[in-house]
């Protein structure tokens, strides 16, 4: 993860992240060797604390103790960056539903994804090509970065150096968005009846760039 992100500790307040209830989080509890546990932000109060859902293990809320230390990781869509911080469990509640109160962190570690880092994905995309981009086919994006992508398709009659357009629907923090990316084909391969394309992005709108950044970053987080 550190190789994929430029991480920097900052004196940013948690409330400055402007997170909304339902924000996905990863909780990494000290002393646990299992995968990071998934939780959801319920709410918070500035300078007081954070309330999150209790992770579920084998169908039951995770058994924890007061004072348990943990690292919280998330993607902050409003700031378009990754975030991590240390905290501890200060209250455990089982009614009316299981949730945890966490201490407000003193420091947040924020990071952005590097342009060259590729995320492994399985994303269906429409490929527009030909004169006026009038022709259309579908392909699967297998890896993706801020600068380009690797595509696979059963049939895609394009040539090296040809300009194409990609249109795909991605989900960032539970929000579905459509992105449109202009690119140039930099490599074409064919093996076992599968066409492979290496595409370099050449232009996109500011909103699509922000969405792409968030999608790549959240995909990298799922892999770690």
C-alpha positions in Angstrom: 0.0 0.0 0.0 2.8 2.5 0.9 4.3 1.9 -2.5 1.0 2.8 -4.2 0.3 5.9 -2.2 2.0 9.1 -1.2 1.0 9.1 2.5 1.6 12.1 4.7 0.6 12.7 8.4 -1.4 15.9 8.7 -3.1 17.9 11.5 -6.4 17.5 9.7 -9.5 17.2 11.9 -11.7 14.2 11.4 -14.7 16.4 10.8 -12.9 18.1 8.0 -13.2 14.9 6.0 -17.0 15.7 5.7 -17.9 12.0 5.8 -21.6 10.9 5.6 -23.3 8.2 7.6 -22.9 4.9 5.7 -19.2 5.6 4.8 -17.4 2.2 4.5 -14.4 1.7 6.8 -11.8 -0.9 7.4 -11.0 -1.6 11.1 -7.6 -3.3 11.8 -7.7 -4.3 15.5 -4.4 -4.8 17.3 -3.7 -8.5 18.0 -5.9 -9.9 15.3 -4.4 -11.7 12.4 -7.5 -12.0 10.2 -8.3 -9.7 7.3 -9.4 -6.1 8.1 -12.9 -6.0 9.4 -15.5 -4.0 7.5 -17.6 -1.4 9.3 -19.8 1.5 8.5 -19.8 5.1 9.9 -22.9 5.8 11.9 -22.0 9.3 13.1 -19.6 11.5 15.0 -19.4 14.6 17.1 -16.5 17.1 16.7 -13.9 16.7 19.5 -15.9 14.0 21.1 -15.9 10.7 19.3 -16.8 8.5 16.3 -19.6 5.9 16.2 -19.2 2.9 13.9 -21.0 -0.4 13.4 -19.5 -3.4 15.1 -17.9 -5.7 12.6 -19.6 -9.1 12.2 -17.7 -12.3 12.4 -19.4 -15.6 11.5 -22.8 -13.9 11.8 -22.3 -12.4 15.2 -20.9 -9.0 16.4 -17.2 -9.1 17.0 -16.2 -9.6 20.7 -14.1 -6.7 21.8 -12.8 -5.1 25.0 -12.8 -1.4 26.1 -9.5 0.2 25.3 -8.8 -2.1 22.3 -6.5 -0.3 19.9 -7.1 -0.2 16.2 -6.2 1.4 12.9 -9.1 2.8 10.8 -8.7 3.1 7.0 -11.1 4.6 4.5 -11.4 6.6 1.3 -12.6 10.2 1.8 -14.6 11.1 -1.3 -15.0 14.8 -0.5 -11.2 15.2 -0.2 -10.5 12.6 -2.9 -7.8 10.9 -0.8 -7.1 7.8 1.3 -7.1 8.3 5.1 -5.8 6.2 8.1 -5.7 6.9 11.8 -5.1 5.3 15.1 -7.8 5.2 17.8 -9.3 3.0 20.5 -12.6 1.6 21.6 -14.1 3.8 24.4 -17.6 2.4 24.6 -19.3 -0.8 23.4 -23.1 -0.9 22.9 -25.3 -3.8 21.9 -28.7 -2.0 22.0 -30.7 -1.2 20.0 -28.0 -2.6 17.7 -24.3 -3.4 18.0 -22.0 -0.4 17.6 -18.7 1.0 18.9 -17.7 4.4 20.1 -14.1 5.3 19.1 -11.9 8.0 20.4 -11.5 11.0 18.1 -8.0 10.7 16.5 -5.4 13.4 17.1 -3.7 12.9 13.7 -4.8 11.7 10.3 -2.6 10.2 7.6 -3.8 11.3 4.2 -2.5 10.0 0.8 -3.0 10.2 -2.9 -2.5 7.5 -5.5 0.5 7.7 -7.8 -0.2 8.2 -11.5 1.6 5.0 -12.5 0.1 2.6 -9.9 -2.4 0.2 -11.5 -5.3 -1.4 -9.7 -6.5 -4.9 -10.6 -10.2 -4.6 -11.6 -12.9 -6.4 -13.6 -14.8 -3.5 -15.1 -17.1 -3.7 -18.1 -16.6 -0.8 -20.5 -18.0 0.3 -23.8 -15.3 1.0 -26.4 -16.2 3.6 -29.1 -13.9 3.5 -32.2 -13.8 4.2 -35.9 -14.6 7.4 -37.7 -16.5 9.7 -35.4 -16.4 7.0 -32.8 -19.5 5.6 -34.5 -18.7 2.0 -33.9 -19.1 0.4 -30.4 -18.0 -2.8 -28.8 -17.6 -4.1 -25.2 -14.5 -5.0 -23.3 -13.3 -5.9 -19.8 -10.8 -3.6 -18.1 -8.3 -5.8 -16.2 -6.1 -3.1 -14.7 -6.5 0.6 -14.4 -4.4 3.6 -13.5 -4.7 7.4 -13.8 -2.7 7.2 -17.0 -4.1 4.2 -18.8 -5.7 0.8 -18.8 -5.4 -2.8 -20.0 -8.4 -4.2 -21.8 -9.5 -7.6 -23.0 -12.2 -8.5 -25.5 -13.3 -11.3 -27.8 -13.2 -9.0 -30.8 -12.0 -5.4 -31.1 -10.9 -4.3 -34.6 -8.7 -1.4 -33.6 -5.1 -0.7 -34.5 -2.0 0.6 -32.7 -2.1 4.4 -32.5 -5.9 4.6 -33.0 -7.8 6.9 -30.8 -10.8 5.4 -28.9 -13.2 6.4 -26.2 -14.2 4.4 -23.1 -17.4 4.7 -21.2 -17.9 2.8 -18.0 -20.0 2.9 -14.8 -18.0 2.8 -11.6 -18.9 2.9 -7.9 -17.0 5.1 -5.5 -18.0 4.9 -1.8 -21.4 3.5 -2.8 -22.1 6.2 -5.4 -22.5 5.1 -9.1 -21.0 7.3 -11.7 -20.4 7.2 -15.5 -16.9 8.1 -16.7 -15.8 8.9 -20.2 -12.1 8.6 -21.0 -10.3 9.4 -24.3 -7.3 7.2 -25.1 -4.8 6.1 -27.7 -4.2 2.4 -28.3 -0.5 1.7 -27.5 -0.4 -2.0 -27.9 -2.6 -4.8 -29.5 -2.1 -8.5 -28.7 -4.1 -11.6 -29.5 -3.8 -14.9 -27.6 -6.2 -17.8 -27.3 -8.9 -15.9 -29.1 -8.7 -12.9 -26.7 -7.7 -9.4 -27.9 -5.6 -7.4 -25.5 -5.3 -3.6 -25.6 -2.9 -1.3 -23.9 -4.5 2.2 -23.7 -3.0 5.5 -22.7 -5.5 8.1 -21.5 -5.0 11.5 -23.3 -7.9 13.6 -22.0 -10.8 13.6 -19.6 -13.0 16.1 -17.8 -12.1 17.3 -14.3 -15.1 15.5 -12.8 -14.1 12.2 -14.6 -10.5 12.6 -13.4 -11.7 12.9 -9.8 -14.0 9.9 -10.2 -11.2 7.9 -11.8 -8.8 8.8 -9.0 -11.4 7.7 -6.4 -12.2 4.5 -8.2 -8.5 3.5 -8.6 -7.7 4.4 -5.0 -10.7 2.5 -3.6 -9.8 -0.5 -5.8 -6.2 -0.5 -4.4 -7.7 -0.5 -0.9 -9.8 -3.6 -1.6 -6.6 -5.4 -2.7 -4.8 -4.7 0.6 
